[in-house]
Amino acid sequence: MQLILASQSPSRRAVLRAAGVEPVVRPANIDETALLASLTTASPADKVRALAKAKAQAVGSEPGSITVGCDSMLLIDGQLQGKPHTQEAAVERWRAQRGRQATLLTGHWLLWEGGSYGETTSTEIFFAPATDADIYAYAETGEPLECAGAFTLEALGGWFVERIEGDPSSVIGISLPLLRRVLNEHVGINISDLWQR
């Protein structure tokens, strides 16, 4: 049994590798903007899960494998925020979220021979009151530009997260507890079946 990761995220791959699973990486190419625009009445959790589902379906499943699609977005002031992409947008985001609490939503969708299942995790993020100098310096590193919510937990962004309430691996991009539970309850395998030995 092999796990196919429908994502190019190095963070998701690193989480899986550190946990004993070497995924086959097959990045999905979907139009996230168009999909989100079509989901105007969906809840934030449903929107993030729909993105994960689209990624998994774009890659597809094959015998002897489980495909996992994931997508993360930050919910703050009732608005979902994805990747800022530019330094200017990252600075603007950080000025708005410093010293505040927000919710990081990570959608997961699993496909396997004969089945599929999706779920969204929710983790509370408590941001530090970062200074303007730190915000500009962080944006200039480029690290937050391709990260949901304009931050990482496991690298430089960790300096600016006071604490979290929830699953740390989900904040990095893929929930190990959720993955273990879904594989056991829905696919019928143990997570240890995927470990590299």
N, C-alpha and C positions, 0 to 999 in steps of 0.2 A: 504494500500500500504506500502510495506517495502523496504528498501534499503539494498542490499547485497553487502558487500565490499569484493572484491576478492583480499585481501591483508592482511598480518599480521602486517603491519606498525602501531605501536602505535601512531605515529604522525598523520597519516591520520584519524585514529579513533578519536583521540582527537580533530582534527579540526571539524569533523562532530558533535561530541557530544557537543562541545562548541557552535555550530550553531543550536542546537535543534534537531538533528537527531541521533537516536540510531541505528547504523547499525548492521546487522547480519554479523559477521566476518567469512568468509570462505576463508582462504588463498589458493591461486592457486599454484600448483607445476608445473612449466614449465622449460624447458632447455633454459635459456636465451642465453647462449653462442652459442648453435647450431642455434637458431633462428636468432641471429644477424649475424652469419657466412653465413646464406643463403640469407641475404639481402645486398649483396655487392654493388649493384648499387642504393639502396634506399637513399633518403635524410635523414639527421639526424632526422628531425621531423617525417618522415615516419617510421623510425626504432623504435623510442620511442613509437609511436602510435601502431605499430605492436606488441610490447611487451605487451602493455595495452590490446590490443584485445585478444591476446593469453591467458592472465590471465582471462579475463572475460569469454571467451569461455570454458576455462578449468573448471570453476565453473558452467557455464550455467545459464539459466533463468528458472523461474517457474511462474505460474499464480499469479498475485497480487504482483509481486516484480520487482525491477529493479536491475540488477547486474552492478556494476561499477568496472572496472579494471583500474589501473593506473601504470605508471612507469616513473621515472625521471632519467635523465642523464645530465651531465654538458658538454657543448660544448666549448672547448678551443683549440686554434691553429688548428681548423678544425677537432679535434678528440673528439669523445664521450667518456666520462668517467663515469663509474658506481660507485659501492661501492669499496673502496680500500681493505677491508677485513683484512689487517694487519697493524700494527703500522708503519712498514717500508714504506709501500706503501702510507699511509696517510701523513707521513712526506715528502716523495718525491713529492706528489701532491701539498702539501701546499708550498713547496719551489718554485714550478713552477708557482703557481697561486697567491701568495701574491703580493699585490699592483697592481693587474691587473683586467681587466674586462672579464667576461665570460658570457655565456648564459645558463640558466637552462631551459631545455625542459622537460615538463611533459605531457606525453601522457595519454589520457582518452578514454575509450571505454565503452559504455553503451549498455546493452542488456535488452530487455523487451519483453513481449509477443507480437509477431508480428513485431518486429523491432530491429534495432541496429544502432548505430552512434558513430563515433570517431572523435576526434580532439586533437591537440597538442597546449599547451600554451607555450609562450616564455617569459622569464623574465631576464632582464639584472642584473647581480650581480657584484658589485664593491667591491673587496676584500681589506681589510686593509693590510698595509705592516707589517705583523706579524713578530715578532722576532723569531730567532731560538729557544730560550728558551720557548716561548709561543707555538710554533709549536710542539716541543717535549712534552711539558706538555699536550697539547690538545690531541695528539695522544695517550698518556699514559692513558687518561681517558677512552678510548674505544669508546667514543661517535661518532667520525667520521667514524669508521670502517665499519658500515653498512648503511651509508648515501651516496646518489648520490653526487658526487663532494667532498666528504670527509668533509661535513659541515652541520650544522643545522642552521636555522635562529632563532628558538624559544628557544634555550638553550645555552650552552657554546659557540657554534660556532657564535652566534650573536655578540660576542665581536669582531669578525674578519671580519664582513661585514659592510663596510662603508655606503652603501646604495643599494637600488634596484630600478629598473624601471620596474614596472609591478605588477602582482598580488601576494601579500604576501602568501596567502593560497596555491597557486600553488607551491611556493618554498618549502612549508612544505610538499607538496605531493598530494594535491587534490584541484582543483580550485573551490571555491564556486560560483563565478560569472559564470563560464562555466557550472557547474552543474545546476544552476538555469535556465540558458538560454536554455540548451538542454532539460531539463525536460519540460519546458514551450512550446518550439517551436516544438519539435520532439515527445515527449511522450504525451503532452497535459495535464499536471498537473502542479499545482502551488507548489513551494517548501514548502509552508506552510502546504500542505497536508501531508508532511512527518514529520512535527514537533511533538515532544513528548509533549503531553498536560497534 
